[in-house]
Amino acid sequence: MKTPEALVVLRNRDFRLYWIGQAISLVGTWMQVMAQGWVVTSLSTSATVLGAVTVVQTFPMLALSMVGGAIADRFEKRRILIVTQVSMMILAFVLAALVFSGRIQLWQIFIMAGLLGTVTAFDLPAAQAFPPELVKPNEIPKAIALLQAVFHGSRLVGPAVAGLLVSQFGEGSAFLANGLSFIAVIATLVMIPDRHRSAEEHARRGRGGIGAGFRYVRQERMVGSLMMLAALTTTFVFPFIAVLMVFFVRHVLATDARGLGVLMSASGCGALAGALVLLFGSSRTLRRWLLSGILGCGVGIAGLSLSHRVGPAVPLVVLLSFSVSSLMGRISQTIQRVVPNELRGRVMGVFGMAFTGLMPYAALALSGLADIIGFARMLQLCAALYVSLAVYFLLRVPPLHLPEDEAAVTTPHGASETLQRQNA
């Protein structure tokens, strides 16, 4: 039977192994995200405290992601990922032990969050830059879309399973399950051989230093505008999905862990659908894709500000997550396809700053604002600011058409000259 065109990339053994490992590990990751938020909200009723934990966990991305990107360009990404995944597994087991002891305190969560964020600063640039090395250049968009589908599909499964585990065995069981899930991705990474590079390619790796990725983003209008769209989405939209949904469920909707599992699973459904649209859809109308994602985010956030029950909130969460997934996925696809290979790690380090590095400040600011003006008004303000600013930067994105059968990595006008200047 013929393999569907969208899934042809899975014929590649190395990418298939990596994809399977991610599918298993990310389920555990989302279980821990839910369990950690639930533990924090059980120890404090302040949205600001929940935001502060996110600050501590994701601040290292802002401080170290450029270093992580430079290391990813300089050394074998597979080996970097093995080290970071083992480190994350150990941290998950330590958290499980602390929770099972019954003596978990907020300061312990803050310390563990900081350690996890530091490891992630080195893991994320390598993880984002590694898949394009496993496939052909024209397969990069499909590979990114498949990984998006896994990332968001795990959001559908992970929170639902975590809700059941937490209600039956306590929060520690979710941390333990996450630690065990890392075994899968570590095993698949061990089975993937190192990439074979020519002497010329080795000589190019790491040229331009840590700042080369930032200079590339600043000099390329298309990539810079896409990065700004990612940063705006991270600032005004993603904090609700990743951080504040726990507070919304517990203190606005006034429901339990099962209700949180329902909404987070609904979020996973929407995000998975958004990723699948990337997989099977066309990338020839970039700006139309981006505009639909921006408007969907605005409507979703504004609608949730009026919700007071789980039932009406479900379709709005689906819409919001679908829009975020399709928007951020298209941005990631485009950037990874146009960036030169030798700069990919550092450019994705910048992307990590835009996607994760801004999260601590955004989550803390929005949670503090919610404590002052109320959760509903905070969401309404976010919707208004996000749509207006995102549309402005959308107008700065030049028209770009990326045909699906393109045989080589496309670079925006002037990219080669930029690279030559950086490598001089």
N, C-alpha and C positions, 0 to 999 in steps of 0.2 A: 504494500500500500504506500502511495506517495506521501511523503512528509509535507504537511501544510507549509506554504512559503514562509509564514511568520515564524515557524519553529525549526526551519532548516539549520539555524545557528546551533541548535542542540546536537547536531551530528558531530560537532567538534568535541572530542573526548575531554580535553582539558577544561573547556568552558562548561561542559555538562557537569563535570565533577564539582567545579566551583559553584555552579548554580544550585546543585543538590545540597551541598554543605550550607550555603546561605539560607536555603529554604527551611532547613531544620533549625539552624542557630537563631534566625530572626524571630521564630515563634517564641523561643525562650526569652529573647530580648524584650519583646512586647509584653510578655508575662511579667517581667521584672519592672518595666515602666509602670504598669498598672499597680503592682504590689507596692512599689516604693511610694507612689502617690497616696495609696491607701494608708500606709503606715504613717506618713507625714501628717495627713489630715486627721488621723486618730490621736496624734500627739499634740496637734495645734488646730485651732479653728480659724486661723488667720490665713488669708490668701497670700499675704506678703511672705510668710514663712515658706509656703510652697514655692513661690517665685524665687526666694533666696536659695533654696536647695538647687534649683535649676541654674542660678547664677554660678554657684560653686562648681557644679558639674560641667558646665559648658564654657566657663570663662577660659580654661586652658586652650580651647579651640581658637580663641581670639589671639592669645599670646603665642601659641606654639604651632598653629596650622601651617604657617609659611616655612617653619623649620621642618615640620613633618613632610611638606611637599617637596622640599629640597632633598631630604633623605630618600624619599620615594623615587626621585629622578636619578639619584646617585647610586643606590644599591638595589639589589633584587627585591622587588615588591613582594614576591611570594614569601621570602624569608622574614621580611618585616611583619607580614601578616601573621605568620606562625607565632612570632614572639608576642605580638599584641593580643592575639586570641587566647593564648595560654594565660597571659596576665589578666584578661577579663574573666576568664573562667575561675581563677583563684579568687578574685574579688567577689564574684557571685557566691562562691562557697562560704567566704568569710561573712558576707551579709546574711546568708541563710543561718549560719551558726549564731550570729548575734540575735536574730529575730527569734529563733527557736529557744534561745536562752530565757526569753521573756523579760530581758533587762535592756532592750534596745532604747537608746536615747537619741534626741535630735543631734547632739554634737557628733555622735558616731556616724549618723547618716551623712552629715556634712563632710566628714573626713573621707568616707568611702566614696561619696559623690565626686570629691576633688580628685581622688586617685583615678577613678574611672574616667573622668574628663581628660586627665593628662594622658592616659593610654590612648583614648579616642583621638586626641590631637595628632598622633602618629599613625593611627590605624586608618582613619577616614580618607586622607589623601591617597594612600597606597591602595585602599580598597576600591576607590573610585577610578584610579588610573590603571589598575591591573586588568580588568576585563577586556579593554580594547587591545591588549597585547595577546589575548587568547584567540582572537577571531580575525577574519579578513577585514580590511578597511571598510568595504561596502556593507559588512555585517554589523558594524558598530551600533547603528540605531536600533536594530532588532535586539542585540545583546543588552543594551541599556534598558530597553523596554521590558525584556524578560526579567531583568533584575528588579526593575520597578514593580513588576507584577508580583514577584516574590516578596519584596519589602512590604508592599501594601496588603498582599494576601495574608501575610503573617499577622498583620494587624486585625484581620478578621478572625483568625484562629486563636492567636495568643491571648487576647483579653478574655475571650469566652472561656477558654480552659482555665485561665488564671482566676476568673470569678468563681468557678466551681471549686478549684483547689483551695482558694482563700476561705470560702464559706465552709468547707469540709475539714481542712487540715491547718488553716492559718496561713498568714502571709509568708512564713518561712518556706513553705512548700514551693511557692512560685520562684523564689530565689534559687532554691536547690535545683529545680527543673531547668532554669536558665543555665546554671553551671554545667549541668550534664549535656545540654544542647551544644555547647562549644566543642565537645568531642567530635561531632560530625564534621564541622568545618575544618578543624585541625587535621583530621584524618584525610580529608580531600585535598587540602593544601600539600600535605606530605606526598600524596600520590601524583601531584603535578610537577613535572620537571622544571628546572630553571630555564629561562629563555636563552637562546644562543644568539649572541650579538657579535657583529664584526668589530674589528679594531677601530674603525672610523666611528661607529656608533658609540663605542665605549668612550672615545675621546670627546664626543659631543655631550655626554651625560654630565649634568651639573654645571655647564657653562652659564655664565651670567649671574651666578650666586643666588642667594635666597630671594632677592628682589626681582629676579627676571620675570617671574609670573605676574607680579603686580604691575611691572612696567608694560608687559604685553596687554594686560586687561585695560590699562589706562590709555594705551595708544590705539587700540582697536575699538572703534565706536560701537560696533555691533555687540561684541563680547562685553564691553563695559556696560552697555544699556541692559543687556540680559542679566548681568550681575546685579544691577540696581533693582530690577524687577524681583530677583530672588531675595535680595535684602529686604525689600518692602514686604514681601509675602511672609518672610521670617518674622518681621517686626510686628505686623498688625494682624496676621491670620494664624500662623502656625502655633503661637503660644497657647491659643485656646485648645487646639487639637492635642498638643503634646503635654501641656502642663495644667491648664486651668479647667479642663473638662472634669477632672476629679472634684474640684471645688464646686463647679456648676451642678454636678449631679448630687453631691452631698448636701450643699447648703442652699441651692436655688430650687432644684427639683425635689429635694428632701427624700431621696430614695437610698437603697442599699447597694452592696457590691454587685448584686445581680443586675441592677439597673445600670450601673457603670459598665458592666460587661456587655449589656445590650447596646448601649450607645457607642462604645468603642468598637464593637463588632460591626455596627452600622457604618461607623467611620471607615473600618477596614473594607466593607463592601463597596462603598463609594470610591475609595482610593484604588481598589483593585480594578474596578470598572474603568477608572481614569487611566490606569496603566495599560489595560488591554486595548483601549482606544489608541494609545500610542503604538501598540504592537501591530495592530491591524489597519490603522488609519494611514493617511498620507501626510507627508511633511512638507508639501508644496505650498501651503498657505500659512506660513509661520505666524504672521501678525494676526490673522483671523483666529488661529488657535489660542494665541495669547490673550486676545480681547475676550473671548468666550470664557476663559479661565478666570480672568480678572472680575468680570461681571458676576460669575457664579459665586466667587468668594464673597463679594460684597452682599449679594442677596442672602447667602447662607448665614453670614455673621449678623446681618440686620434682623433676619427672621428669628434667629435664636435669642435675640434680646427680648423677644415678646413671648417666649416659651416658658411655661410653668409646669408642664407635665412631660413625662418620657415619650408618650405616644406622638404628639405633635413635633417633638424635637428630632425624632428619628429621620424623617425625610430631609429635614434641613441639614442634619449632620452628614447624610449621604451626599447631598448636593455640594456642601462645603468641601468634603474630602475628595469627591470626584474632581472638583475644580482645582484644588491644590495639587492633586496628583498629576493631572494632565498638564497643568501649567508648569510645575517644577520639572516634570519629566521631559517636556519639550525643551525647556531651557537647558537641562543637562545634556540631552541628546545633541542639541545644536552645538553647544560649547565643546563637548568631547569630540565631535566630528570635525570641527574646524581647527582645533588647536594642534600645533606641531607636536610630534611624539615626544621630543626631548624636553618639552615644556609642560607636558600634560600633568605631571605630579604637582608642580608648583602652581599652575593655573587652577587645578582642582583644590589646592590648598587655599587659594583665594575664594573659591566657591564654598569651601568649608567654612570660611569666615562669614560669608554672606548668608549661608544656610544655617549654620550652627553657632558661629561665634557671636552673632548679634542676639541670639536667643536669651542669654542671661539677663541682659539689660532690658530687653523687651518684656520678658516674663515678669521681671521684678517691677518694672514701671507700670505695666498693665494691672498686675495684681494689687499694687499699691493704689493705683487710680480707682480700681474696683472697690477697695475699702473706703475710699473717700466719697465717690459720687454714685456708687452702686454698680452692680455687675451689668445690668441692662444698659445703662447710659454709657458705660465703658465700651461695650460691644458696638453700640450705635456710632460712637465717635470713631472707633477703629474702622468701621465699614466706610464712613464718609471720607476719612483721610486716605485710606488705602486705595479706593477706587480713583479718587482725583489724582493722587500722586502716581499711581501705576499707569494710568492712561497717558500722563505726561511723558513718562519714560518709554512707553510703548511707541509713541509717535517718533521717538528718537531711534528706534530700531529700523535699519534700512531694509528694504524688501530683499528677501533671500529665499531662493527656491532650491531645495535639496532633493533631487530625484532619487527614488528608491534604488535604482540600479546603478548608481554611481560607483565606479570601480576603484576610486581612490579617495583619500581624505581631502575634502574641500577646504580651502583656506580663504578667508575674506580678503578683499583687496588690500594689499599692503602688508599682509601677514608675513610673507617671506622677507620683505625688507626689514620689518621689525625684528625678526629673528636674527637676520644678519647683523643688525646693529647691536643686539644683545650679545651675540657670540663673538663680536669683534675683539 
